[in-house]
Every structure is written in structure tokens, then in C-alpha cells.
Amino acid sequence: MSTRSGTSTAQPPGRTAGRSGPPPRRRTRLRTVVVALAAGTALIAGLVFAARTVLREHGGDGDGAARPSGGVFVTAKSSGAVIGEGGRPRRFKVQVEKGTDVDPERAAAEISAILADRRGWTRDGRHSFRLVSGDPSDFQVKIATPATVDRICGEAGLDTHGEVNCDAGTQIMVNLKRWNTGSPEFSGPIGGYRALIINHEVGHRIGHGHEGCPGKGKRAPVMMQQIYGLKGCVANEWPYNARGRYIGGPAVP
């Protein structure tokens, strides 16, 4: 039966009178889509959070900038005997930025061994050093991420551009990238390049400036910025040779 207007009062198949909304099958599909979208959003949010956390632990934030407060450092608990025969030993601490996977105690032992080597700065009998774990200290050797090195060195007016080390105030800032991978200009073992890092920066601490290559085929002075090219010299990580002769070159302004 129909009304006088000719329109039917019957409901479409699958729908009951007085009920609105999509059919059950459409509602099921809609719920599935909503759940999938919610799960996808949660997954993306989790990935973003994890990425930002990793960046912060390595000295950066989600936008690639260094944390304003800088890195958090752990000081090696080791203390050592006086290295060398100089009058007043320079007291130094070894500190490692958290999240770098560098063990502070092992780093301290390696740096102490470099300074104690007979080809090192103590060879002249005027310089001596002592590893300490507390204050006071004359300088601190800090192994840190490139971002943290850039920030601290930048505060001292030095541009390390994520690649090199610096001597900033009482801080010797060692770039983690260099500590772990060395330099393309240095073909020796990583331990040798670490010796070059420490000897070069400690050389600044005791008053040495940069030096150039003394001649083609000769050993590069440890105070030469060897990472920027050897200029015909041969890579070298020690200030003195085995006979106690200083390996020097012309002063670089």
C-alpha cells in the first residue's frame, strides 16, 4: 500500500523503521579503519619519540641542534702516580660524555700511557702530569660527541665544525668521531691517532703553538694540524723520537 503522494513508507532492505546510520557491514568497516588509523598514529608517535631520545642522548635534539645545557660527563675514578720528572705535575682529569659508549677508566688508562711514553712531552725532563679523579685539576680531557665539542669550543671562539678537537680554557675537548675513527691523513692504528690527539692538545696546554712540515719525507711535528693535510710530511704522533730529539717544524701564525 502506498500513500496518496505515491511515496512508499517501507524501509530499504536491511534497515528497520525509525533507525538511522550506515548498515552494520559499513559500520564494521568504519570501525576497522578508525582502529587502524589510531594504531598507525600511535606507531608514528612512538618512532618520533624514540628518534628524539636517541638524538638527545648524542648531544642533539629533534631539530639537529645541540642541547643548550651541553652533555653530561662521567669522571674516571682512577688516580695515578706522577708521570715524568718535572717540578710541579699538572693534574688532569679524564671525563667522558654519557651515551658515547666510551669507558672512562679505560680512556684514563690509555691517556696516562700516552703521557708516560718516553717519546711524549715528559722526555725533556721539564714537564710532568698526574691523573686525578677530583678537584683541583689543571686541565680536563673530555671525550664528547661532535655537537657537544662544537658547543664548548664555540664558546671559546673556536670552530670545530663537527670534525676536530680543541683546547678551550682548561678543557681539552676530544671529538668522539676522531677518537673512534681516526683521520684519513693518518694510516696507523687507532691507538696511534689517539696519541696524536692527546699530544697535540696537551702541547697547547704547555705552551706550544702550531708548526708546519719541516720538509718533504720528514716526520710531521705533533703540533702540525695533520688532519688538514701532511704537506709532504709523514704522519707522526710523538713530539720526540726514540733518541729524545724533538720533532719540530716552522712556526705557523
Backbone as CSV, one residue per row, in Angstrom:
resi,resn,N_x,N_y,N_z,CA_x,CA_y,CA_z,C_x,C_y,C_z
1,MET,0.839,-1.178,0.000,0.000,0.000,0.000,0.872,1.223,0.000
2,SER,0.391,2.275,-0.656,1.154,3.495,-0.724,0.294,4.658,-0.309
3,THR,0.924,5.790,0.036,0.194,6.994,0.390,-0.310,7.652,-0.867
4,ARG,-1.075,8.710,-0.653,-1.655,9.387,-1.797,-0.579,10.097,-2.605
5,SER,0.445,10.438,-1.991,1.503,11.126,-2.744,2.293,10.172,-3.597
6,GLY,2.118,8.918,-3.380,2.822,7.921,-4.172,4.149,7.522,-3.612
7,THR,4.570,8.031,-2.429,5.842,7.646,-1.823,5.620,6.480,-0.899
8,SER,6.522,5.540,-0.853,6.380,4.334,-0.049,6.840,4.584,1.368
9,THR,6.209,3.961,2.347,6.630,4.042,3.748,7.489,2.863,4.131
10,ALA,7.757,1.944,3.209,8.582,0.777,3.505,10.053,1.193,3.629
11,GLN,10.831,0.520,4.524,12.265,0.781,4.719,13.087,-0.031,3.732
12,PRO,14.251,0.481,3.338,15.121,-0.299,2.451,15.524,-1.597,3.102
13,PRO,15.855,-2.589,2.316,16.271,-3.881,2.880,17.417,-3.695,3.868
14,GLY,17.321,-4.406,5.005,18.397,-4.360,5.994,18.260,-3.206,6.949
15,ARG,17.276,-2.360,6.855,17.116,-1.227,7.772,15.742,-1.328,8.395
16,THR,15.593,-1.111,9.686,14.324,-1.183,10.384,13.757,0.207,10.527
17,ALA,12.442,0.268,10.715,11.789,1.571,10.809,12.301,2.321,12.014
18,GLY,12.465,3.652,11.845,12.894,4.521,12.942,14.364,4.422,13.249
19,ARG,15.195,3.729,12.462,16.629,3.543,12.741,17.435,4.234,11.665
20,SER,18.455,4.970,12.067,19.308,5.683,11.112,20.735,5.195,11.219
21,GLY,21.598,5.664,10.290,23.018,5.299,10.307,23.329,4.293,9.241
22,PRO,24.597,4.008,9.043,25.013,3.085,7.990,24.657,1.650,8.326
23,PRO,24.558,0.823,7.339,24.263,-0.599,7.589,25.336,-1.211,8.462
24,PRO,25.038,-2.337,9.141,26.018,-2.981,10.033,27.335,-3.244,9.342
25,ARG,27.350,-3.697,8.093,28.600,-4.026,7.411,29.450,-2.779,7.247
26,ARG,28.804,-1.627,6.888,29.542,-0.388,6.705,30.118,0.091,8.029
27,ARG,29.320,-0.084,9.141,29.829,0.346,10.442,31.031,-0.499,10.858
28,THR,31.029,-1.779,10.560,32.157,-2.646,10.893,33.414,-2.188,10.154
29,ARG,33.210,-1.872,8.850,34.359,-1.400,8.071,34.879,-0.078,8.618
30,LEU,33.958,0.801,9.037,34.359,2.110,9.568,35.169,1.943,10.847
31,ARG,34.691,1.040,11.744,35.431,0.799,12.982,36.832,0.265,12.694
32,THR,36.940,-0.616,11.699,38.248,-1.178,11.330,39.202,-0.088,10.871
33,VAL,38.675,0.840,10.040,39.511,1.943,9.546,39.970,2.832,10.691
34,VAL,39.026,3.152,11.619,39.361,4.019,12.753,40.427,3.384,13.631
35,VAL,40.280,2.095,13.917,41.268,1.388,14.746,42.629,1.375,14.067
36,ALA,42.639,1.117,12.749,43.910,1.085,12.009,44.588,2.449,12.033
37,LEU,43.794,3.531,11.843,44.363,4.876,11.888,44.931,5.193,13.258
38,ALA,44.225,4.790,14.324,44.704,5.044,15.683,46.011,4.304,15.944
39,ALA,46.070,3.037,15.498,47.290,2.253,15.686,48.464,2.858,14.919
40,GLY,48.184,3.313,13.687,49.249,3.930,12.887,49.759,5.211,13.518
41,THR,48.830,6.026,14.047,49.233,7.274,14.705,50.094,6.995,15.928
42,ALA,49.705,5.985,16.721,50.483,5.628,17.908,51.878,5.137,17.528
43,LEU,51.962,4.358,16.437,53.260,3.848,15.988,54.172,4.988,15.566
44,ILE,53.624,5.931,14.785,54.423,7.078,14.328,54.892,7.911,15.520
45,ALA,53.996,8.139,16.481,54.363,8.923,17.663,55.483,8.234,18.436
46,GLY,55.401,6.904,18.544,56.456,6.158,19.242,57.791,6.255,18.544
47,LEU,57.769,6.163,17.208,59.014,6.267,16.448,59.631,7.646,16.586
48,VAL,58.802,8.693,16.538,59.308,10.059,16.688,59.919,10.258,18.067
49,PHE,59.233,9.744,19.100,59.751,9.872,20.464,61.089,9.164,20.602
50,ALA,61.195,7.940,20.048,62.447,7.190,20.135,63.584,7.903,19.417
51,ALA,63.281,8.457,18.232,64.318,9.170,17.472,64.805,10.398,18.217
52,ARG,63.879,11.151,18.808,64.266,12.349,19.559,65.081,11.979,20.781
53,THR,64.740,10.851,21.427,65.500,10.412,22.596,66.929,10.082,22.216
54,VAL,67.111,9.335,21.114,68.462,8.984,20.662,69.254,10.233,20.333
55,LEU,68.647,11.186,19.644,69.340,12.417,19.288,69.754,13.202,20.523
56,ARG,68.859,13.271,21.529,69.208,13.997,22.744,70.364,13.339,23.457
57,GLU,70.401,12.004,23.512,71.483,11.300,24.197,72.814,11.491,23.504
58,HIS,72.781,11.843,22.228,74.024,12.043,21.480,74.309,13.521,21.242
59,GLY,73.790,14.337,22.129,74.143,15.752,22.101,73.279,16.605,21.199
60,GLY,72.147,16.104,20.740,71.306,16.893,19.856,69.854,16.764,20.225
61,ASP,69.017,17.482,19.483,67.584,17.398,19.691,66.939,17.079,18.363
62,GLY,65.620,17.049,18.331,64.925,16.643,17.126,65.217,17.542,15.935
63,ASP,65.605,18.822,16.188,65.883,19.723,15.080,67.352,19.757,14.718
64,GLY,68.159,18.850,15.308,69.577,18.766,14.990,70.438,19.707,15.790
65,ALA,69.850,20.508,16.691,70.631,21.459,17.478,71.141,20.804,18.750
66,ALA,72.299,21.285,19.238,72.845,20.771,20.482,71.968,21.192,21.650
67,ARG,71.934,20.375,22.699,71.188,20.753,23.888,71.818,21.992,24.501
68,PRO,71.052,22.977,24.896,71.608,24.202,25.464,72.464,23.945,26.684
69,SER,72.121,22.931,27.496,72.866,22.661,28.720,74.139,21.863,28.467
70,GLY,74.341,21.367,27.255,75.534,20.591,26.951,75.411,19.152,27.425
71,GLY,76.492,18.395,27.244,76.483,16.993,27.628,76.686,16.807,29.123
72,VAL,76.355,15.624,29.579,76.604,15.222,30.962,77.811,14.300,30.958
73,PHE,78.794,14.598,31.807,80.056,13.862,31.784,80.228,12.984,33.018
74,VAL,80.909,11.859,32.798,81.284,10.951,33.875,82.800,11.025,34.030
75,THR,83.273,11.231,35.236,84.705,11.350,35.503,85.286,9.996,35.860
76,ALA,86.425,9.666,35.264,87.110,8.417,35.608,87.508,8.454,37.079
77,LYS,87.259,7.374,37.777,87.554,7.319,39.207,89.020,7.004,39.486
78,SER,89.777,6.739,38.449,91.182,6.367,38.619,92.021,7.560,39.053
79,SER,93.064,7.280,39.807,94.097,8.250,40.134,95.429,7.551,39.905
80,GLY,96.453,8.321,39.563,97.734,7.698,39.234,98.910,8.390,39.879
81,ALA,100.053,7.765,39.711,101.296,8.340,40.212,101.743,9.457,39.273
82,VAL,102.694,10.239,39.718,103.229,11.307,38.898,103.940,10.716,37.683
83,ILE,103.662,11.284,36.512,104.296,10.866,35.262,105.328,11.909,34.893
84,GLY,106.587,11.533,34.763,107.640,12.477,34.398,108.378,13.029,35.604
85,GLU,109.380,13.834,35.315,110.272,14.331,36.362,110.227,15.848,36.526
86,GLY,109.247,16.493,35.921,109.130,17.944,36.035,108.817,18.379,37.455
87,GLY,109.026,19.661,37.737,108.846,20.181,39.088,107.454,19.970,39.643
88,ARG,106.473,20.784,39.219,105.104,20.632,39.697,104.271,19.914,38.649
89,PRO,103.781,18.716,38.978,102.987,17.982,37.980,101.659,18.671,37.696
90,ARG,101.268,18.676,36.443,99.948,19.178,36.060,98.921,18.088,36.325
91,ARG,97.934,18.419,37.106,96.897,17.463,37.479,95.794,17.476,36.418
92,PHE,95.414,16.299,35.947,94.377,16.229,34.910,93.333,15.174,35.235
93,LYS,92.115,15.461,34.801,91.017,14.508,34.921,90.622,14.028,33.532
94,VAL,90.073,12.839,33.467,89.521,12.314,32.215,88.019,12.163,32.406
95,GLN,87.266,12.777,31.514,85.812,12.747,31.591,85.228,12.333,30.244
96,VAL,84.165,11.551,30.312,83.531,11.018,29.103,82.053,11.382,29.114
97,GLU,81.565,11.873,27.990,80.152,12.217,27.908,79.299,10.948,27.928
98,LYS,78.205,11.008,28.674,77.280,9.880,28.729,76.702,9.600,27.351
99,GLY,76.499,8.326,27.063,75.904,7.942,25.794,76.899,7.714,24.678
100,THR,78.203,7.849,24.966,79.214,7.684,23.917,79.760,6.259,23.839
101,ASP,79.450,5.427,24.820,79.956,4.054,24.891,81.465,3.992,25.069
102,VAL,82.065,5.064,25.556,83.495,5.058,25.878,83.623,4.847,27.385
103,ASP,84.413,3.847,27.781,84.594,3.557,29.202,85.570,4.561,29.822
104,PRO,85.173,5.320,30.837,86.051,6.341,31.404,87.360,5.790,31.960
105,GLU,87.299,4.630,32.607,88.505,4.071,33.219,89.513,3.627,32.149
106,ARG,89.010,2.997,31.103,89.909,2.578,30.023,90.497,3.775,29.297
107,ALA,89.679,4.800,29.087,90.176,6.011,28.433,91.259,6.662,29.284
108,ALA,91.041,6.717,30.605,92.028,7.319,31.508,93.345,6.544,31.475
109,ALA,93.257,5.217,31.445,94.467,4.399,31.394,95.218,4.622,30.083
110,GLU,94.484,4.730,28.977,95.114,4.931,27.670,95.782,6.304,27.592
111,ILE,95.116,7.323,28.090,95.683,8.674,28.052,96.905,8.769,28.961
112,SER,96.849,8.143,30.123,98.001,8.140,31.029,99.203,7.456,30.382
113,ALA,98.954,6.356,29.664,100.042,5.641,28.992,100.663,6.494,27.889
114,ILE,99.838,7.276,27.189,100.353,8.175,26.150,101.282,9.215,26.766
115,LEU,100.838,9.819,27.862,101.647,10.850,28.508,102.916,10.278,29.139
116,ALA,102.889,9.005,29.496,104.054,8.374,30.125,105.064,7.841,29.115
117,ASP,104.709,7.793,27.854,105.614,7.257,26.827,106.876,8.111,26.747
118,ARG,108.020,7.458,26.556,109.301,8.171,26.516,109.424,9.083,25.304
119,ARG,108.543,8.939,24.331,108.532,9.840,23.184,107.579,11.017,23.381
120,GLY,106.982,11.075,24.581,105.995,12.102,24.870,106.595,13.369,25.465
121,TRP,105.718,14.221,26.008,106.130,15.542,26.484,107.003,15.508,27.725
122,THR,107.056,14.402,28.432,107.900,14.333,29.629,109.367,14.081,29.298
123,ARG,109.665,13.832,28.032,111.032,13.463,27.657,112.053,14.571,27.959
124,ASP,111.622,15.823,27.944,112.574,16.910,28.173,112.917,17.113,29.649
125,GLY,112.254,16.371,30.554,112.543,16.478,31.979,111.935,17.702,32.645
126,ARG,111.196,18.504,31.906,110.618,19.735,32.472,109.119,19.618,32.743
127,HIS,108.477,18.627,32.147,107.025,18.509,32.289,106.646,17.204,32.980
128,SER,105.633,17.281,33.801,105.122,16.072,34.452,103.605,16.203,34.623
129,PHE,102.950,15.073,34.789,101.489,15.033,34.843,101.050,14.029,35.899
130,ARG,99.823,14.208,36.356,99.259,13.244,37.311,97.753,13.149,37.106
131,LEU,97.267,11.930,36.925,95.837,11.681,36.783,95.165,11.786,38.144
132,VAL,94.084,12.553,38.217,93.309,12.677,39.452,91.834,12.445,39.126
133,SER,91.076,12.150,40.157,89.642,11.909,39.950,88.783,13.016,40.545
134,GLY,89.412,13.964,41.243,88.660,15.054,41.847,89.373,16.381,41.686
135,ASP,88.826,17.401,42.309,89.426,18.729,42.257,90.475,18.881,43.355
136,PRO,91.440,19.761,43.146,91.605,20.625,41.970,92.276,19.887,40.823
137,SER,92.076,20.394,39.616,92.758,19.858,38.446,93.196,21.020,37.567
138,ASP,94.306,20.847,36.866,94.820,21.899,35.986,94.131,21.883,34.629
139,PHE,93.763,20.693,34.170,93.010,20.589,32.919,92.211,19.300,32.906
140,GLN,91.227,19.270,32.041,90.350,18.107,31.925,90.355,17.630,30.466
141,VAL,90.546,16.347,30.274,90.432,15.746,28.945,89.009,15.201,28.838
142,LYS,88.225,15.773,27.928,86.816,15.403,27.799,86.551,14.798,26.422
143,ILE,86.101,13.563,26.415,85.716,12.896,25.171,84.215,13.082,25.014
144,ALA,83.805,13.728,23.917,82.401,14.111,23.777,81.934,13.998,22.333
145,THR,80.617,14.006,22.171,80.014,13.965,20.845,80.392,15.214,20.053
146,PRO,80.366,15.145,18.730,80.683,16.323,17.919,79.859,17.556,18.278
147,ALA,78.559,17.363,18.564,77.712,18.505,18.896,78.163,19.186,20.179
148,THR,78.528,18.396,21.185,78.976,18.972,22.452,80.332,19.646,22.287
149,VAL,81.233,19.024,21.513,82.531,19.647,21.244,82.339,20.984,20.539
150,ASP,81.475,21.008,19.543,81.220,22.254,18.817,80.712,23.347,19.752
151,ARG,79.815,22.985,20.661,79.243,23.986,21.555,80.288,24.553,22.505
152,ILE,81.042,23.662,23.173,82.023,24.124,24.163,83.174,24.866,23.488
153,CYS,83.654,24.339,22.371,84.725,25.027,21.657,84.230,26.340,21.070
154,GLY,82.980,26.348,20.622,82.403,27.573,20.077,82.325,28.672,21.115
155,GLU,82.061,28.308,22.360,82.015,29.300,23.435,83.391,29.939,23.651
156,ALA,84.446,29.226,23.241,85.801,29.764,23.354,86.244,30.436,22.059
157,GLY,85.306,30.579,21.106,85.613,31.243,19.843,86.280,30.356,18.814
158,LEU,86.164,29.043,18.977,86.816,28.090,18.072,85.772,27.330,17.263
159,ASP,85.999,27.196,15.965,85.073,26.498,15.079,85.597,25.094,14.801
160,THR,84.964,24.101,15.397,85.392,22.712,15.204,84.533,21.980,14.174
161,HIS,83.490,22.616,13.658,82.608,22.134,12.587,82.313,20.635,12.619
162,GLY,82.123,20.103,13.818,81.725,18.704,13.956,82.801,17.698,13.643
163,GLU,84.040,18.155,13.425,85.073,17.251,12.943,86.339,17.163,13.802
164,VAL,86.728,18.261,14.450,88.050,18.282,15.080,87.959,18.537,16.580
165,ASN,89.108,18.526,17.230,89.225,18.707,18.670,89.619,20.150,18.954
166,CYS,89.658,20.511,20.229,90.130,21.853,20.563,90.617,21.913,21.996
167,ASP,91.330,22.989,22.296,91.793,23.295,23.642,91.044,24.553,24.067
168,ALA,90.075,24.408,24.977,89.202,25.523,25.366,89.333,25.777,26.857
169,GLY,90.058,26.818,27.220,90.260,27.099,28.633,91.056,25.989,29.290
170,THR,90.474,25.370,30.295,91.140,24.231,30.949,90.654,22.898,30.387
171,GLN,89.862,22.952,29.329,89.260,21.738,28.772,89.907,21.340,27.452
172,ILE,90.370,20.110,27.393,90.793,19.523,26.127,89.598,18.744,25.608
173,MET,88.971,19.255,24.546,87.770,18.637,24.008,88.151,17.679,22.876
174,VAL,87.903,16.403,23.102,88.228,15.358,22.123,86.946,14.937,21.413
175,ASN,86.918,15.134,20.110,85.756,14.775,19.296,85.627,13.248,19.227
176,LEU,84.461,12.740,19.625,84.228,11.289,19.641,84.485,10.664,18.278
177,LYS,84.157,11.375,17.220,84.364,10.855,15.867,85.840,10.584,15.609
178,ARG,86.686,11.493,16.038,88.132,11.326,15.854,88.667,10.234,16.777
179,TRP,88.179,10.179,17.994,88.639,9.164,18.950,88.325,7.753,18.446
180,ASN,87.178,7.587,17.817,86.748,6.260,17.376,87.237,5.874,15.989
181,THR,87.384,6.843,15.088,87.678,6.511,13.690,89.004,7.043,13.171
182,GLY,89.680,7.916,13.928,90.953,8.444,13.446,90.776,9.492,12.373
183,SER,91.714,9.527,11.427,91.702,10.530,10.358,92.171,9.905,9.057
184,PRO,91.637,10.343,7.922,92.098,9.837,6.627,93.570,10.132,6.370
185,GLU,94.118,11.141,7.047,95.515,11.513,6.857,96.467,10.659,7.680
186,PHE,95.914,9.826,8.562,96.743,9.012,9.456,96.484,7.539,9.163
187,SER,97.488,6.857,8.656,97.298,5.471,8.219,97.624,4.448,9.302
188,GLY,98.103,4.891,10.453,98.460,3.972,11.522,97.257,3.475,12.291
189,PRO,97.497,2.704,13.351,96.399,2.175,14.165,95.692,3.280,14.932
190,ILE,94.480,2.985,15.390,93.687,3.986,16.085,94.378,4.459,17.362
191,GLY,95.123,3.567,18.015,95.856,3.967,19.215,96.890,5.033,18.915
192,GLY,97.500,4.962,17.737,98.463,5.975,17.334,97.797,7.316,17.108
193,TYR,96.620,7.299,16.513,95.940,8.567,16.278,95.460,9.180,17.589
194,ARG,95.063,8.355,18.524,94.679,8.891,19.830,95.881,9.541,20.511
195,ALA,97.050,8.954,20.326,98.264,9.570,20.870,98.495,10.937,20.234
196,LEU,98.242,11.054,18.934,98.393,12.341,18.251,97.413,13.369,18.823
197,ILE,96.173,12.965,19.043,95.178,13.876,19.622,95.661,14.416,20.964
198,ILE,96.035,13.501,21.860,96.418,13.898,23.215,97.699,14.720,23.193
199,ASN,98.702,14.283,22.453,99.974,15.015,22.423,99.815,16.404,21.805
200,HIS,98.980,16.521,20.783,98.767,17.829,20.163,98.085,18.788,21.133
201,GLU,96.994,18.341,21.748,96.237,19.231,22.629,96.982,19.520,23.928
202,VAL,97.661,18.535,24.487,98.470,18.786,25.684,99.634,19.710,25.336
203,GLY,100.135,19.615,24.106,101.178,20.534,23.661,100.726,21.980,23.772
204,HIS,99.473,22.243,23.414,98.929,23.595,23.594,98.889,23.972,25.070
205,ARG,98.518,22.997,25.918,98.419,23.275,27.355,99.760,23.715,27.937
206,ILE,100.856,23.200,27.413,102.163,23.531,27.982,102.879,24.615,27.175
207,GLY,102.153,25.256,26.268,102.693,26.448,25.631,103.135,26.349,24.190
208,HIS,102.898,25.246,23.527,103.318,25.091,22.135,102.227,25.575,21.176
209,GLY,102.654,26.257,20.108,101.741,26.658,19.057,101.818,25.689,17.886
210,HIS,101.103,25.994,16.815,101.106,25.124,15.645,102.425,25.236,14.883
211,GLU,102.809,24.131,14.260,104.027,24.071,13.462,103.713,23.470,12.100
212,GLY,104.559,23.758,11.127,104.372,23.247,9.779,105.311,22.100,9.467
213,CYS,105.164,21.562,8.276,106.010,20.457,7.821,107.446,20.954,7.622
214,PRO,108.450,20.281,8.194,109.840,20.718,8.054,110.479,20.359,6.715
215,GLY,109.827,19.529,5.917,110.390,19.154,4.622,109.798,17.849,4.119
216,LYS,109.775,17.703,2.820,109.177,16.516,2.211,109.847,15.242,2.702
217,GLY,109.018,14.265,3.093,109.512,12.974,3.542,109.899,12.931,5.007
218,LYS,109.885,14.078,5.691,110.236,14.103,7.109,108.992,13.884,7.960
219,ARG,109.240,13.551,9.215,108.117,13.326,10.118,107.386,14.643,10.407
220,ALA,106.082,14.559,10.411,105.281,15.748,10.735,105.385,16.033,12.229
221,PRO,105.566,17.284,12.611,105.552,17.616,14.045,104.192,17.281,14.650
222,VAL,104.182,16.904,15.904,102.917,16.601,16.556,102.057,17.864,16.678
223,MET,102.709,19.042,16.632,101.972,20.294,16.709,101.496,20.774,15.335
224,MET,101.715,19.978,14.310,101.165,20.272,12.996,99.708,19.801,12.965
225,GLN,98.837,20.560,12.312,97.441,20.145,12.173,97.344,19.118,11.040
226,GLN,97.727,17.908,11.364,97.886,16.872,10.346,96.573,16.478,9.687
227,ILE,95.456,16.693,10.363,94.165,16.310,9.785,93.856,17.117,8.522
228,TYR,94.463,18.292,8.365,94.225,19.132,7.197,95.204,18.883,6.054
229,GLY,96.010,17.838,6.187,96.959,17.505,5.135,98.383,17.498,5.650
230,LEU,99.203,16.603,5.121,100.571,16.429,5.619,101.597,17.279,4.887
231,LYS,101.215,17.888,3.766,102.096,18.815,3.031,103.442,18.195,2.677
232,GLY,103.441,16.908,2.400,104.686,16.224,2.031,105.347,15.493,3.171
233,CYS,104.913,15.731,4.400,105.488,15.054,5.565,104.883,13.663,5.757
234,VAL,105.447,12.928,6.697,104.952,11.601,7.060,104.235,11.727,8.399
235,ALA,103.070,11.119,8.526,102.285,11.208,9.759,103.102,10.759,10.970
236,ASN,102.912,11.439,12.080,103.670,11.150,13.292,102.866,11.593,14.501
237,GLU,102.873,10.780,15.558,102.068,11.074,16.740,102.864,11.478,17.969
238,TRP,104.199,11.543,17.878,105.013,11.810,19.060,105.830,13.094,18.924
239,PRO,105.962,13.866,20.019,106.777,15.091,19.959,108.281,14.818,19.901
240,TYR,108.730,13.668,20.404,110.151,13.313,20.398,110.334,11.964,19.707
241,ASN,111.515,11.752,19.138,111.796,10.429,18.578,112.389,9.531,19.662
242,ALA,112.701,8.304,19.312,113.180,7.340,20.305,114.493,7.761,20.943
243,ARG,115.268,8.623,20.277,116.551,9.085,20.820,116.404,10.372,21.626
244,GLY,115.198,10.864,21.754,114.965,12.055,22.555,115.094,13.359,21.795
245,ARG,115.106,13.317,20.479,115.220,14.535,19.679,113.825,15.061,19.364
246,TYR,113.624,16.369,19.574,112.326,16.982,19.324,112.048,17.023,17.824
247,ILE,110.840,16.632,17.457,110.424,16.629,16.049,109.624,17.905,15.803
248,GLY,110.286,18.911,15.313,109.644,20.199,15.150,109.581,20.660,13.713
249,GLY,108.982,21.810,13.511,108.859,22.423,12.193,108.705,23.916,12.342
250,PRO,108.615,24.625,11.240,108.467,26.082,11.295,107.154,26.482,11.972
251,ALA,107.212,27.558,12.744,106.012,28.047,13.442,104.982,28.507,12.424
252,VAL,103.731,28.209,12.719,102.622,28.632,11.857,101.843,29.723,12.593
253,PRO,101.687,30.892,11.953,100.987,32.007,12.617,99.571,31.617,13.012
